[in-house]
């Protein structure tokens, strides 16, 4: 069984001071496998588990986690920011109308014919979002 670092270990490993709020949010974020969450979703989960903090604090903490490399931002919809606990390179399906994000399984996608980055730059990663909608009945 693989060892999963505790919330405290995760925070310390990236140099973030383990405040009570950070530990509580890290515990919620990382306790059930990889997830895609919005700050509002995480705030609701925190409130339901008895953790008292503002949505702004959740946003700030998620942005700190992003800067530290613990989560990554997914830009799939203009009005919402999603945070992904899986920081490995992978792609996503986005289910329109349901606001649901699902990892593309196995990532056996062949990405070819990429442009050369401008001088002095390299490609850091490629985020592909494949938008899905139900097939309309005919």
HELIX and SHEET records of a PDB file:
HELIX    1   1 UNK A    7  UNK A   13  1                                   7    
HELIX    2   2 UNK A   20  UNK A   30  1                                  11    
HELIX    3   3 UNK A   39  UNK A   48  1                                  10    
HELIX    4   4 UNK A   55  UNK A   67  1                                  13    
SHEET    1   A 3 UNK A  36  UNK A  38  0                                        
SHEET    2   A 3 UNK A  80  UNK A  84 -1                                        
SHEET    3   A 3 UNK A  72  UNK A  77 -1                                        
SHEET    1   B 3 UNK A 100  UNK A 103  0                                        
SHEET    2   B 3 UNK A  92  UNK A  95 -1                                        
SHEET    3   B 3 UNK A 129  UNK A 132  1                                        
END                                                                             
